[in-house]
């Protein structure tokens, strides 16, 4: 028995379920296929649980240092079981919310693995979806006009490294820890690695970060990377850059993990109770029937055009499976773009320079557009405005004076090229820069916005003024 629908979405993460809701709003009959839980990795194994743990770590640190604010609370103890319970409560609440959204918009949800079939009795073109459930019953056949692939990604592993989930973990395993280790080695100093380093350090774990590149957060502006490294070291986090882990050297015995790493011409030995591998994510494109189509892949991701169409024009793909910025908000935006294009609406392709990037460590990082180095590499003559948060009264009130806002502008046209923030609430504050990029604002125009006092946003005003050497408090 085959069911005819307008759209089948493979995957119900932040890309898939948002696209499904938007398609339903446009009058389509929509089916979503999800093998686990709606909400996807972001809700259950990524963004939400990790940020919930980060918030608990932040509160723990505030409580331990309450005397600095004139508040004495006595001995502060960490109830990690309670931390995990709160995480599960937040995830559960949001999961029910996503289920409710899909139900409200009359989106049919099929639990199982969806595979794309080739031309068949159901359809002359590839795209019929076979949904296979775990109970082994007969597959359900969905015959859509359009297909949207939104199957997400999984943690990447180092070749030759045995990830056992106990001693050697990826982020999925780490989120389920019932007890904190005394020490941990984090392999990878990118966004996820630094978030875990910050969180575990705040929880009292001895942390070592090993990064192959010459700096942590290697895709951020170099000034941001330097500031984060300084603050991590200030918090007693050991940061090793230009260092290559030797997977074959990893051994597990007597409750500890030991590994060797190359740092220049030197081979160093590292030991800890746990090891967390955080070296990026790999797209889930296997076993979904791509071989039954003309869809092309390159470097492990699906090739699409600016409207998220694959080589099979009725099959679209979004989110982590197409590479680029593997971010939940990008997947959601691409999902809306894709279904609006299916519906024949006038859509604007995603501009990577308008995508905000966030790191939810302590301090946070928010950025958008080109770094100073990237701008120069692309031939721009740049002018830079930079303002430290310690010059903003609200940052001192918060007790979080570290970090800065940096604005990179085109010296010839005054166009805004990039904004880079490291400091309190950077991930919230970067949205002002996002709006400025969309509206093609200049630093001067940002400086004409009246920013309320006292707020952290005043640092925007000062950084914008600093671009032309006119900062008032700098």
N, C-alpha and C positions, 0 to 999 in steps of 0.2 A: 504494500500500500504506500503510495507516494503522496506527500503533501505539497501543494503548490503555494509558494510565498513570493513576496517581492524581493526580500533580502534575507540572506543567512549570514550571521556574524559568527566567525570562529574565534571564540575567546571572549570572556566577559570581564576583562580588566578595565582600567580607566579609559582605554581607547575603545574597546568593544562595547561596553554597556552605554557609554555616552553616545556613541554613534547609533546604537539601537534606539535609544530614546529619541534622538533627533530625527531619525528616519521615521519613527512612529508619529512624531509630531507633523511630519510632512505627508502623512496619510499612507505610508507603506505598511504592508503586513510583514512583520519582522519575526524571525526566529533566531535565537542565540544558542550556540552550542558551547558548553563549558564542562570540562572534565573534572574540575574540582569545585570551587565555590565562586559565585559571582563576586566581583570586586577584584579578582586576580591577585597577582603577586604584590602589587602596590598595597592593597588593603590587608592581605593576610601574611605576607612574608617580606614586605619591604617598607615603603614610605611610612605607613601609619604605625605599625608596631615598633619600628626603630625610633621614630620620632617620639612616641609615647615613652619609651625607655630613656631617651635623651632628656625629656622633660623631667622625669623622676630623678635623673642624675643631677640636673640643674637645681631642682628643689633641695636635694640632699646637700649640695654644696652651699646653697643659701642658708640652710638651717645650721650647718656646721660653722658658718661665719656670721651668725646672727649678731654677735657682740659688736661687730663693726657698724651695725645699724642701731646699736643701743638696745638690742633685744637678747636677753639671756634665756636660753631654753634648756639648760642642763645638758646631760649627755645625749648626744644624737646617735641613734643606731639605725642601721639599714635593714629593713625587712624585705629581702629580695623576692621572697614568695609573694609578698604584697605588691611589689613592683610588677611582677609578672601577672598577677591577678588583675591589676588595673589595666595593663596592656590588653589582656583578653577581653575585658569589659568594653573597652573603647572599640576594639575590632568588631566585637559582636554587635554593638549598637550600630556601627556604620554598615556592617554586612546586612542587617535587617533593613536599613535605609535603602540600600541598593536593590534588595529584593522588592521592597515596596515601590520603588521608582519603576522597575520593569513591569510589575503587576499593574500599576496605575496606568501605564502607557500601553497595556495590552500586548506586551512583548512575550512571546512564548519561549520558555527556557527548556532546553533539552540537555540532560546531564549525560555526558559520555564523550567519546572521542569522535570528532568530525573529520572525515576524509573526503577530498575532492575526487569525484569519479570522472572518467573520460566520457566522450559521447556514448549514449546508451538509448534504450527504449524510452527513457524518461525525457531525454533532451538531446538534440542534435549537436550541442556544444558542450565542452567540459564545464562542470560546475554543479552537477547534482551532488548533494552531500549525503554521505552515508554516516549515520550516527550510531556508533556501537557503544552499548552500555556495559558496565562492569559485570552485570549478572549473566552476560553471555546470551541474551535473547536475540531474536532476529533484529537486524539493524533497521532503523527508521530511515526512510528516504525523503529528503527534502529537495524539492525542485524549485530553485529560485531564479529570478531574473538577474539578480546581482549577488555576488559573494564578497564579503569583506574579511580578509585574514587579519586577525589581531591576536595571535597566539603568544605574544610576549617573548620572554627570555628566561634564562636560568643562569646561576653563577658559573663563570668560566673557571676551569681548573688548570693548573700547571701540568704540562705533559710529564708523565713519570711520577707524579705525586699521588699518593694514596690518601684520599679524603675519607676518613672513617666516621666522621660525625661526632667523635668523642674527644680524641686528642687533636686531630687535624680536622678543622671545621670550615664550612663556608658560612655565609651570612644566614642562610636558612637554619642551619644547625644552631648557630649562636643565639638566635632569637628564642630558642627553646631551652636554653640553659636553665637548670633549676638551682644551680649554685654558681657563684662567681669564683673563678680561679684566682690564685694569688698573683699569677704572672701570665702574660700572653705575648706571643710574637704575632704581629699583624703584617702579612705579606701584601704590600700594595698601599701606597700613600696617596691614592686618589680620593674622590669624594667619599665613597663608602668606608674606605680604610680609615680616613681621618675622623669621620663621624664615630666609628667604633672606638678609635683611640681616645677621643674626647670623652665619650660616655664611660668607658671602662676605667679610664684614669679618674674621672669624677667619682666613680664607685669605689675607688681605692685599690684598683688593680695595677700592678707594675707592668707598664706597656712599652714594648719595643716595636717601632715601625720600620719596615725594610722596603725601600723604594728603589726600583731599577733606574729610574730617571735621575737627573741631577738635582731635582727638587720635588718636594711634596706638592700636591695639587698642581701637577705639571701643566694643566690646560688653563689655569687661571693666570691673571697678570702676575708678573714676577714679583712685584712689590707685595702683592697679597700672599704669595707663597712664602716669601721671606718673613713676613709678619706672623703668619701661622706657625712657621718653624720656630721662631723666637718664643712665641707664647706656649707652644707645646713643650719646648725644652724648659721653660720657666716652671711648667707644671710637672717636671721630672719625667716627661715622656722621652724616651730615647729614640732619636730619629736618625736613621742610617740611609743616606742617599747614594746614588751611583753604586748600588750594591745588588748583586745578583744571587738569588737563592739557588742552591744546588739541590734539586729535588731528590736525587738519588742518595743524598747524604742524610735524609730525614730518618730518624730512628725514634721509637717509642718504647720506653722501659721505665719501670719503677715510678710510674705516675708523672713522668715528664717527657717532653718532646725536645729532641736535640737536632740541630741542623747546622750545616755549614753554608757560608755565603762568601762570594768573592767581592772584595772591596778594593778596587785597583789591583795591585799585584799581591795583595794580602788575602789569605783565607781565614775568616773568623768563624768561631763556633758560638752559637746562641742556644740557650736552654730556657725553657719555660714550661709551665703546667699545660698550657694550651697553645694551639697555633690556629690563626684565622687567615684563610686565603681569600683575599679581596683584590682580584686582578681583572675585574670587568665582568661583563655578561655576554652570553652566547644566545643568539636568536633560536627560537623553537620553530624550525622549518622542516624538521624531519618527520616522516610518517604522516603527513597531512595530504598526500596525494599530488604534490607538485609535479611528479613525473608523468601524471596523466594530462598535463597541460603544456602550453608553450611558455609558461612563466619562466623567466630567467633569473638566476641568482648570481651574485658576485661577492666574494669574500665573506660568505656565510650569511648574507642577507638578500632579501628579495628586491629586485630592481623595479622601481616605479617611476612614473613621470610626475610632473608638478601637481597633478590632480590625484595622486596616489593610485593611479591605474597601473596594473601590470601589463605585460604584453598581451594577455587576454583582457580586452578592454572592459568586459563585464565583471572582471575579478579585480578587486582593489586590495591593497595591503597598507597597514598603518602601524605606527609604534615601533617597538624594539625590533620587529622582524624586518624593517626596512633600514635599520642602522641610523646614522646621524645621532642626534641627541636622544639617548635612551632615557627619556623623562616622562612621567605620567601626564604632565600638562601638555606636552608635545603630542602624545598619543591621542589625548582627548581632542585637541585642536585639529589634528589630522583626520580623526574620525568624523567630526562635523563637516570638515572640508570635503571629505570623500562622499558622504551621503548627500550633501547639497549638490555636488557635481552630478551624482546619479540622478537627482531630481530635476536637473536642468537649470539650476539657479546660477546666477553670476557669482563665481567664487574667486578669491584671490589666493594664489599659491602661498605657502608658508615661506616667510623670509627668515632664514636662520639668524640674521642679525637682530631680530626682534624677539628672540627666545631668551627669557631669563633663566639663569642657572643658579642653583642654590646648594649650599653645604650647611647642614644643620648642626654643626659642631659648636663648641664654646671657645671663642666667639664664632658667630655665624659668618657665612660668606654669601653674598649675592652679586651677580654680575650679568652684564648684557653687552652684546656687541664685541668689538675688537679690543684686544689687549694693546698696550702701547707698542709692544714688539711687533705684533701682527700688523698694526697700522703702518708702522715704518717699513715692514717687509713688503707691504702692498703699495709702497711708494708715496704714502701721505706725508706731508710735513705736518707734524702734530704740535699742539700746545696742550699742556696738562695743568689741571687744577686739582689740588689735593688739600684736604682739611682733616685734621685729627679729631677723633671724638672727644678727646680730653679738653678740647676747646668749646664743647657744647655743654651747657649747664645740665641738661637732662641726663646726659651720660654720667656725669659726676653724681647726680642724685641717685641714679640706678646703681652706682658703684661699679660701672663697667666702662672705664675710660679708654680701654685699649682699642686700636684699630683706626680706620680712616675711610673717607670716601674719596675716590679718585675719578676724575672726569677727563676723558681723552677726546679732544676736538680736532677738526681739520683747521689748520692755521690759515688756509686760503679762503675757505668758504664758511667757517664757523660751524659746519655740520657736526652733530654729535656722533662720534664714532664708537665710544664705549664708556660704560660706567662700571666701576668696581668698588665693592663695599666689603670691608671686613670689620665687624663690630656688632654691637647689640642690635637685635632685630633686623639684621641685614636682609634676611629672606623676605620680610614683609616690606621693607623700605625699597627694594629693588623695583617694585611695581611702578613707582613714580618715574623711574628711568625708562621702564617699558612703555609707558604712555608717551613720554617725551620722544622715544624712538618712532612710535607709530605716527605721531603728529609731526615728525621731522623738526622737532624743536632744537634750538641752539642753547648753549650754556647761558647766553645772555637772557634768553626767554625764561629759562629756569630761574635765573636770579631775579626776575621780575615778579615771580610768584611770591605772595606774602606767606611765609612759613610761620606758624604760630610759635610762641615762646612760652614756656620752655618745652621744646620737643627735640627728639633726635633728628627730625627732618631738617632742622636748621643747618645741620652739617651739609645738606644738599645746597642750600643757599650759599654758604661760604665756599664750598668747593667750586660751584659755578662762577662765583665772583673771582675766585683764585685763578681760573683759566686765563683771565686778562689782568692778573696781578692786583685785583681790587678787593680781596678778602678784608672784611672789617675786623674780625677777631683773630686773624692769622698772623 
